[in-house]
Amino acid sequence: MLPQKQRENTSCTFLGPNLPDVWVLSENTSPHTLTTGSSQSVDDGHSATILEGTSIATEIKLKVAEEISRMKSEIGKFPKLVVVLVGDRRDSHRFIDIKLEACEKVGIETVVSELPENCTQKELLDVVSSFNDDKDVHGIVVQLPLPQDPSNEEFQSTGDVCFEEAVKVASAITPVPGGIGPVTIAMLLSNTLDSAKRAFGMF
Ligand SMILES: Nc1nc(=O)c2c([nH]1)NC[C@@H]1CN(c3ccc(C(=O)N[C@@H](CCC(=O)O)C(=O)O)cc3)C=[N+]21
């Protein structure tokens, strides 16, 4: 794997819709009309689409916000997500804050359930189970790592593939860091919305 710094030498450009970081409702944003992505040609003629995750995430979040707004005005209900945190890791608090802020921006209600570092697996499973039985809860996230889990934070935040090698053969690729994080958040919102739609019988 090449060191992170060598990425700065790649000559690809990232194209995106350059949307503002506010959730203005738009009538024609659809996940089926994602405009994000550019092409990077390699010497042998192979061309990979560079996915610009931050812009894709923005488009998904706009669409989710718009649908939730409509849900609220039509049936007076909205999605609810529970985040379970075991222990007190600083990085977990940070990742949870990003999720909570994203939920707030699109109109998803959140509850954070904090368990002590030394809680048992059964206690955790019981908590998850009780939220699972709550019909007003549409999504549950258990923030990892759990205590004693070996952490693989470094892998996740610096990428798990050699970009310069993979771009030669992949049909689509995104640099990391550069959008995986925001897209996972956007999909969390989107999946919570889908779950709420099923719960409310909106298809
Ligand atoms: N157990 C675990 N849980 C995680 O949630 C987790 C993880 N490990 N490992 C690392 C990644 C990275 N990650 C990000 C999520 C969103 C943004 C994101 O939305 N960033 C915004 C800025 C958001 C802000 O800073 O407020 C942006 O880049 O535009 C970034 C990074 C979660 N991670």
Ligand as a Chemical Component Dictionary entry (heavy atoms), coordinates in Angstrom:
data_LIG
# 
_chem_comp.id                   LIG 
_chem_comp.type                 NON-POLYMER 
_chem_comp.pdbx_formal_charge   1 
_chem_comp.three_letter_code    LIG 
# 
loop_
_chem_comp_atom.comp_id 
_chem_comp_atom.atom_id 
_chem_comp_atom.alt_atom_id 
_chem_comp_atom.type_symbol 
_chem_comp_atom.charge 
_chem_comp_atom.model_Cartn_x 
_chem_comp_atom.model_Cartn_y 
_chem_comp_atom.model_Cartn_z 
_chem_comp_atom.pdbx_ordinal 
LIG N1  N1  N 0 -16.790 2.670  14.643 1  
LIG C1  C1  C 0 -16.731 3.663  13.785 2  
LIG N2  N2  N 0 -17.815 4.436  13.603 3  
LIG C2  C2  C 0 -17.791 5.472  12.711 4  
LIG O1  O1  O 0 -18.794 6.192  12.569 5  
LIG C3  C3  C 0 -16.566 5.703  11.972 6  
LIG C4  C4  C 0 -15.467 4.877  12.215 7  
LIG N3  N3  N 0 -15.587 3.866  13.099 8  
LIG N4  N4  N 0 -14.284 5.070  11.600 9  
LIG C5  C5  C 0 -14.043 6.239  10.795 10 
LIG C6  C6  C 0 -15.279 6.668  10.138 11 
LIG C7  C7  C 0 -15.274 8.039  9.544  12 
LIG N5  N5  N 0 -16.568 8.571  9.861  13 
LIG C8  C8  C 0 -17.091 9.733  9.350  14 
LIG C9  C9  C 0 -18.452 9.916  9.245  15 
LIG C10 C10 C 0 -18.960 11.078 8.719  16 
LIG C11 C11 C 0 -18.121 12.058 8.284  17 
LIG C12 C12 C 0 -18.718 13.311 7.761  18 
LIG O2  O2  O 0 -19.899 13.400 7.503  19 
LIG N6  N6  N 0 -17.896 14.350 7.602  20 
LIG C13 C13 C 0 -18.331 15.628 7.135  21 
LIG C14 C14 C 0 -18.112 16.666 8.208  22 
LIG C15 C15 C 0 -18.965 16.383 9.402  23 
LIG C16 C16 C 0 -18.515 17.163 10.633 24 
LIG O3  O3  O 0 -17.312 17.225 10.893 25 
LIG O4  O4  O 0 -19.389 17.684 11.344 26 
LIG C17 C17 C 0 -17.552 15.990 5.867  27 
LIG O5  O5  O 0 -16.521 15.352 5.630  28 
LIG O6  O6  O 0 -18.020 16.855 5.130  29 
LIG C18 C18 C 0 -16.765 11.893 8.363  30 
LIG C19 C19 C 0 -16.257 10.733 8.892  31 
LIG C20 C20 C 0 -17.181 7.772  10.769 32 
LIG N7  N7  N 1 -16.441 6.708  11.053 33 
# 
loop_
_chem_comp_bond.comp_id 
_chem_comp_bond.atom_id_1 
_chem_comp_bond.atom_id_2 
_chem_comp_bond.value_order 
_chem_comp_bond.pdbx_ordinal 
LIG N1  C1  SING 1  
LIG C1  N2  DOUB 2  
LIG C1  N3  SING 3  
LIG N2  C2  SING 4  
LIG C2  O1  DOUB 5  
LIG C2  C3  SING 6  
LIG C3  C4  DOUB 7  
LIG C3  N7  SING 8  
LIG C4  N3  SING 9  
LIG C4  N4  SING 10 
LIG N4  C5  SING 11 
LIG C5  C6  SING 12 
LIG C6  C7  SING 13 
LIG C6  N7  SING 14 
LIG C7  N5  SING 15 
LIG N5  C8  SING 16 
LIG N5  C20 SING 17 
LIG C8  C9  SING 18 
LIG C8  C19 DOUB 19 
LIG C9  C10 DOUB 20 
LIG C10 C11 SING 21 
LIG C11 C12 SING 22 
LIG C11 C18 DOUB 23 
LIG C12 O2  DOUB 24 
LIG C12 N6  SING 25 
LIG N6  C13 SING 26 
LIG C13 C14 SING 27 
LIG C13 C17 SING 28 
LIG C14 C15 SING 29 
LIG C15 C16 SING 30 
LIG C16 O3  DOUB 31 
LIG C16 O4  SING 32 
LIG C17 O5  DOUB 33 
LIG C17 O6  SING 34 
LIG C18 C19 SING 35 
LIG C20 N7  DOUB 36 
# 
